[in-house]
């Protein structure tokens, strides 16, 4: 019997690619679940739509009922807050959470914690208190957000006052150069097996809709290896970097989920969801990938159902 993997929440772009990565597998059977009906119902053959929000006090109780009913062995979370919640409560949940541990998920969720942990490295951007800013532009972003949400280029004191009204905003040096996302995989023995940098040439709604693989330079490799050395990752994770005024990459953020455009790595014959589930199943995984230049382009498209 195949081991069942539950993808929660399954209505995201990354969830579609997770489905494509696992749907025809001989060892694992993929299921999707959502809080409310969403696009996942058009993507997942096996679909559940009555999982409550994590803020519901009965969430864990109902999730465990579903785990028992459908015999789920593994859960893949598609959002940082969901992954963080599941890992925090993993001892109460009767399935394996395919994600880095709670301490790592918490550290990566908050940029302030990430920067503090890695502050001895030269790829950490300069940060300021509001009173310290005497030169513009600077960049302001929410401590626990992602995908460019609540992030602003600030050009003067008036804008600074507008965007920095509470303590959960971080003020950083402005980074004007190219931005790169790096898909990574670390196994159960904390070995970094895969590191694939890609540039986003076009974005829509915070998602890389046109991305291309770029060279794994010594600089990018050093950042990846340093992060992996200092932080206890397991399975898939990614980080984003951007060049400063001197052309050096600085760290923007890290995440312990699958990014929206990880399918570019799958086209190199690196199936990150499958490798992660195998790793959390106690299996050893090896990576031999197609070392080729490749670009990916995505578009939003419709699926339809006929109703009486």
C-alpha positions in Angstrom: 0.0 0.0 0.0 1.3 3.4 -0.9 2.2 5.8 1.9 -0.1 8.8 1.9 1.1 12.4 1.8 -1.2 15.3 2.7 -0.5 18.7 1.2 -2.0 21.5 3.3 -3.1 24.1 2.0 -3.3 22.8 -1.5 -4.6 25.8 -3.4 -1.3 27.5 -4.0 0.9 27.6 -7.1 3.6 25.6 -5.3 0.9 23.0 -4.4 0.2 22.5 -8.1 3.8 21.7 -8.7 4.0 19.4 -5.6 1.1 17.5 -7.1 2.9 17.1 -10.4 6.0 15.9 -8.5 4.2 13.2 -6.5 1.0 12.3 -8.3 2.4 9.3 -10.4 4.7 8.0 -7.7 4.8 4.2 -7.1 5.7 4.6 -3.4 3.6 7.6 -2.2 0.0 8.7 -2.8 -0.6 12.5 -2.7 -3.7 14.1 -1.2 -4.6 17.8 -1.0 -6.6 19.6 1.7 -7.8 23.2 2.1 -9.6 25.3 4.7 -12.2 26.3 2.1 -12.7 25.1 -1.4 -10.1 26.6 -3.7 -8.1 25.8 -6.8 -6.8 22.6 -5.2 -10.1 20.9 -6.0 -9.2 21.2 -9.7 -5.7 19.9 -9.3 -5.9 17.1 -6.7 -7.6 13.8 -7.5 -7.7 13.1 -3.8 -9.1 16.3 -2.1 -10.4 17.3 1.3 -12.0 20.7 1.9 -13.2 20.6 5.5 -10.0 21.3 7.4 -10.4 24.2 9.8 -8.1 27.2 10.1 -5.2 26.8 12.5 -6.7 29.4 14.7 -9.6 27.1 15.4 -9.2 25.5 18.8 -10.3 22.2 17.3 -7.8 22.3 14.4 -5.4 19.6 15.8 -8.3 17.4 16.9 -10.0 17.5 13.5 -6.6 17.1 11.6 -5.8 14.0 13.7 -9.3 12.6 12.8 -8.5 13.1 9.1 -5.0 11.6 9.6 -6.6 8.4 11.1 -9.5 8.3 8.6 -7.3 8.5 5.5 -4.1 7.0 7.0 -1.9 9.9 6.3 1.8 9.4 7.1 3.3 12.7 6.0 2.2 16.4 5.8 3.7 19.0 3.6 2.7 22.6 4.6 2.7 25.3 1.8 2.9 28.4 4.0 5.4 29.6 6.6 2.8 30.2 9.3 1.3 26.8 8.8 4.6 25.0 8.8 5.6 26.9 12.0 2.3 25.9 13.7 2.6 22.3 12.7 6.1 22.0 13.9 5.3 23.7 17.2 2.6 21.1 17.8 4.2 18.1 16.1 4.0 16.0 19.3 0.2 16.4 19.2 -0.1 15.6 15.5 -0.2 11.9 14.4 1.8 12.3 11.2 5.3 13.4 10.2 5.7 17.1 9.3 8.0 17.3 6.3 9.8 20.5 7.2 12.8 21.7 9.2 12.2 21.7 12.9 10.3 24.3 15.0 13.4 26.2 16.0 14.6 26.6 12.4 11.1 27.4 11.1 10.8 30.1 13.8 14.2 31.6 13.1 13.5 31.7 9.3 10.0 33.2 9.8 11.4 36.3 11.4 14.0 38.2 9.5 15.2 39.9 12.7 16.0 36.4 14.2 17.7 35.3 10.9 19.9 38.5 10.8 20.8 38.1 14.5 21.8 34.5 14.1 24.0 35.2 11.0 25.2 38.7 12.0 28.9 37.7 11.9 28.7 37.1 8.2 29.3 39.8 5.6 26.2 38.9 3.5 23.8 40.1 6.2 22.4 43.6 5.2 22.8 46.6 7.5 19.8 47.3 9.6 18.8 50.5 11.4 16.7 51.9 14.2 14.4 54.7 12.8 16.5 57.3 14.7 19.7 56.1 13.0 18.5 56.7 9.4 20.3 59.7 8.0 20.7 58.6 4.4 18.1 57.5 1.8 16.8 55.4 0.2 16.4 52.6 2.7 14.2 49.5 2.5 11.5 48.8 5.0 9.8 45.3 5.3 7.6 43.5 7.8 9.6 41.1 10.0 7.4 38.1 9.4 6.1 38.5 5.9 7.2 37.0 2.6 7.0 37.4 -1.2 7.5 41.2 -1.2 4.4 41.9 0.8 4.6 44.9 3.2 8.0 45.9 1.7 8.8 49.4 0.6 11.6 51.5 -0.8 11.6 54.6 1.4 13.0 57.8 0.0 12.6 60.4 2.8 11.7 60.9 6.5 8.0 61.4 5.6 7.8 58.0 4.0 9.8 56.5 6.9 7.2 57.8 9.4 4.4 56.5 7.2 5.7 52.9 6.9 7.5 52.4 10.2 4.6 52.8 12.7 5.3 49.7 14.8 8.1 47.4 16.0 7.4 44.6 13.5 9.0 46.6 10.6 12.7 46.2 9.8 14.7 49.0 8.3 17.5 47.7 6.0 20.1 49.1 3.6 18.6 49.6 0.2 19.8 46.9 -2.2 19.5 48.1 -5.9 21.0 45.1 -7.7 19.8 41.8 -9.1 17.7 39.5 -6.9 18.2 35.7 -6.9 16.3 32.8 -5.3 18.3 29.7 -4.3 16.5 26.3 -4.0 18.3 24.0 -1.5 18.0 20.5 -0.1 19.6 19.3 3.1 19.3 15.6 4.2 18.8 14.1 7.6 22.5 14.1 8.2 22.6 17.9 7.6 24.5 17.5 4.3 23.7 20.2 1.7 23.0 18.0 -1.3 21.6 20.6 -3.7 21.8 24.3 -4.3 20.2 25.8 -7.4 20.2 29.6 -8.0 17.6 31.2 -10.3 16.9 34.7 -11.3 13.3 36.1 -11.7 13.0 38.1 -14.9 9.3 38.7 -14.4 7.0 38.5 -11.4 3.3 38.6 -10.9 1.6 38.7 -7.5 4.8 38.0 -5.8 5.5 34.8 -7.9 8.3 34.2 -10.3 6.5 33.7 -13.5 9.6 33.8 -15.7 12.8 32.4 -14.1 16.0 31.1 -15.3 18.8 29.1 -13.9 22.1 31.0 -13.3 25.6 29.9 -12.4 26.3 28.7 -8.9 29.1 31.1 -8.2 31.5 30.7 -5.3 29.8 33.7 -3.6 26.3 32.1 -3.7 27.7 28.7 -2.7 29.5 30.2 0.3 26.2 31.8 1.5 24.3 28.5 1.1 27.0 26.5 2.9 27.2 29.1 5.7 23.5 29.1 6.3 23.5 25.3 6.2 26.3 25.2 8.7 24.7 27.6 11.2 21.1 26.5 10.9 19.6 23.0 11.3 17.7 22.6 8.0 16.2 19.4 6.8 14.6 18.7 3.5 13.7 21.5 1.1 14.4 25.2 1.9 15.3 28.3 0.0 16.8 31.7 0.5 16.7 35.0 -1.4 19.6 37.4 -2.0 20.0 40.7 -3.7 23.1 42.7 -4.7 24.1 45.8 -2.8 25.6 49.0 -4.3 29.0 47.3 -4.5 27.6 44.3 -6.4 27.8 41.9 -3.3 24.9 39.7 -2.5 23.1 40.3 0.8 20.5 38.0 2.4 16.9 39.0 2.2 15.2 36.1 3.8 15.1 32.3 4.2 12.1 30.0 4.2 11.6 26.3 5.1 8.7 25.7 2.6 8.8 25.0 -1.1 9.0 28.2 -3.2 6.5 29.0 -5.9 8.9 28.4 -8.7 10.7 25.3 -7.5 9.6 23.5 -10.6 12.6 24.8 -12.4 14.7 22.5 -10.2 12.4 19.6 -11.0 13.2 20.2 -14.7 16.9 19.4 -13.8 15.6 16.0 -12.6 15.6 17.1 -8.9 12.3 16.2 -7.3 12.5 18.2 -4.1 9.1 17.1 -2.6 9.8 13.4 -3.3 13.4 13.6 -1.9 12.0 15.3 1.2 9.4 12.7 1.9 11.9 9.9 1.3 14.3 11.6 3.7 11.7 11.9 6.4 10.8 8.3 5.8 14.3 7.4 6.8 15.6 6.7 3.3 18.9 7.8 1.9 18.7 10.0 -1.1 21.3 11.0 -3.7 21.2 13.7 -6.3 22.5 13.4 -9.9 21.0 16.3 -11.8 21.0 17.6 -15.4 23.5 20.4 -15.3 21.9 22.5 -18.1 20.8 26.1 -18.6 17.0 26.3 -18.5 14.3 28.9 -18.2 10.7 28.5 -17.0 7.7 30.6 -17.9 4.3 30.4 -16.1 0.9 31.9 -16.7 -2.4 31.8 -14.9 -5.0 29.7 -16.6 -8.6 28.6 -15.9 -10.1 25.2 -15.2 -13.8 24.8 -15.4 -16.6 22.5 -14.0 -20.1 22.1 -15.4 -22.9 22.5 -12.9 -26.6 21.6 -13.3 
